[in-house]
Amino acid sequence: MLLHIHQLFSPEETRHIRHALEQAEWVDGRVTAGYQSAQTKQNLQLAEDNPLAREIGEAILQRLWQHPQFMSAALPGKVFPPLFNCYTGGGEFGYHVDNSVRQVRNSLERVRTDLSATVFFCEPEEYDGGELVIQDTYGTPRVKFAAGDMVLYPSTSLHKVEPVTRGARLASFFWIQSLIREDSRRTLLYELDNSIQALTRDIPDHPALVELTRTYHNLLRQWVEV
């Protein structure tokens, strides 16, 4: 399942974040890539211990844990601390698959990468190229969302970032370990939760609501990994 989350940050918040990122000191993005990925990765990145990265990353996590759509779709158990990249001057990242497990810097904690996420901080018309291309079961979508928006997709997907030939593409990227490991099960639970919420809004006294909610939680109880 590929999900478009609109306005994780407001336009004003996004402009503030972007301005701070534009003043930041960037390093070679290959420092966080595995051997194969490093062969196709040409971008810049904020160091993981950069105070600005930590500050904006914490703001992203706070926003996510309060976002009903994200919580319903991802069913997060752990979130890897957000990283930040910049593509400009022809920078790109060829087709690759994300590492299955990420080690949190200066920690013993490991995060299984069930879901990948990108938050955009530049408007699509401000740069040429930079599309996130994801090989999906139902096609190959090319993602270039508005500033402040986020895309969420399975980490098992092959994906790439097209070369940026004009302007700069600033974004945050990170991974989520879900309580539900399998994407098809997460999708089923997300769709069921959406149906329950729609029925609650439209026919709050409908007797099927209790049974649907029971089914949702029994499936969650059967599949969840904690």
N, C-alpha and C positions, 0 to 999 in steps of 0.2 A: 504494500500500500504506500502510495506517495501522497503526502498531505501538504497543502498550502495553508499556513497559519498567517492570517492577516494582522498587521500592525501589532507585533509583539511589543514594539516601542512606537510612540507617537511621532509625528514628523518633527516636532520640536526636540524631543529626546534624541531622535536619530541624528539630527543636525549637530547637537552637542557632542554626541559620541564620535561622529565622523570628524569633527574639528579636532578633537583630542587625538584621534588616530593619525590624522594628517601631520600632527606635530611630533609624533612618536619616532623613536629610533628603531629601525627595522634590521633584521638579520637574514641570512640565507635560509630559505624555507626548507631546505633539505635536511636540516638538523633533526627534524622529527619524522623523517621518512625512513621506511625500511629500505633494504638494499635495492629491490626491484623498483620500488616507487621513486627512489632518488634518481634513477636513470631518466625519468620522464618529467620530473618536477622542476619547474623554473618559476619561482615566486619569492616573495619576501614574507617574513613572519615576525611577530613580536616574540621576544624571548619569553619562555614560560614563567620565569620569575620576575618579569617586568611588572612593576606596581600597577601600571595602567591596565595591563591584561587582567590582573587579579581583580581590580576595581570593577571593570566593565563585565568581567566574567561572573562576579558575584551578583551584579544587577540582572544579568541574563537568567541566572539560576533562580533568583527570587521571583522574577516575573513568570518563569516556567512553572514553578511549583504552585502558582496561584492561577494558572491558565486552564480552565476546564477542558478545552478541546485537546490540548497537549496531554493532560493527565489521562483523559479517556483513551486517546489513541496510543500513547506510549506505555502507559501503566509502568512508570519508571521505578526501578529499584535503586539504581545508582546513575549519576551523570558525571562523565569525565569533565574536569574543569575546562571551560571554553578556551580555545586557541584563536589566534587572529592572523589573517593573511592579507597580502596586497599583491594583486596582479597588475602589471603595467609594462609598457615597452615590449610587447610581444610575449610576456610571461604566460605560461600555460602549465597544465598538469595532465599528461596523457592518461589513457585508460589504465585504471588500477582498481584493486579491491582493498578496502581498509583492513588493517591488521585485526585479527579476531579478538585479541586481548591487548589492552593498553595499560601500562604501568603508570600510576600517578606519580609525578615528580616528587622526590624526597619523601616517599611514602611506601609502605608495604601493600597498599591497596591496589587491587587490579580491577579493571572494568571490562566485562565482556561486551563487545560492540554488536549489539543487536540492531540498533538504529543509528543512522547518521543524520546530522542536522547542520544546516547553514543558515545564518542570519545575515541578510544583506544590509549594507550601510550606505550604498550609493544608488541613485536612481538609474534605471536601465538606459535612459537616453544620454547619460553622462559619460558612457564609455561604449566602445565598439568591441564586440566579441565578449568573452567571459561567461558564455552560457555554461551552466552545469548540465552536462548530458548524461543521462542515467539509462542504462540498459535495463528495461523493466519487462515483466512477463507480457504486458499488453502494448509494448512499443518502446520507443526511445525518446522520451520527453526531453525538451531543451528548456531548462529552468533559468529565468532571469527576472526575479521578482522585484517589487518596489522596495525602496529603502524602509527598513523596519519590519519587513516580512521575513518569514522563516519557511524553509522546506524541510520536511522530515521524510526519510525513506529508509528501506532496509539496507543495512551495511553489507549484506551479501551481494549487492548489485555492483557490477562493473560500472564505473563512472569516470568522467573526465571534466576538466575545465578548459574551454576553448581559449586560444590566444587572445589577449587583450591588445588590440592594435591602436586604440586611442583612449586617452584618459586613464583612470585607475579604478579597479574593482576592490573595495574594502569589505571584508566580511569576517564573521566569526564562524568557526566550525568546531564540532564536538560530537561525542558519542553517548549513547544511552544504553545501559543494561536494563532490559525490561524484566518485570516480574513474570512475563509470558515470553518464553524464548522464541516460539515459532510464529512467523509473520502471519500465516493464515489464521491462526487462533486469535492473535491480536486484532486482525481485521474483523473477524466474526464478532468478537466482544465489542469492538468499537461500533459496528453497525447496530448491534442489539441495544447498546447503551443509547445511541442516537434515537432509535425507535421508541425506547422507553421515555426519553425526555420529550419527544414530540407528542406522544400520547398524553403525558403528564400535563403539557401545556394546553392541548386541545380538548381532551376529555379527562380531566383529573380524577373523576369518580369511576372511571371504567374498571370493572372487576378484573379484567385481564392484567392490569398493571401489577398486581401483587404476584401473579403467577410468572409474568415476564421477568420481574425483578428477582424472584426466587431462582428462575432458570439462569439468569445472568450470574448471580453470586455462586450458584452451584458449579457452573462451568469454570468460573474464576477459582473457586476452591479446588477443583480437580486439576487445573493446569498450572496454578501459580507455583513459582520457585522462590523461596525466601531463604 
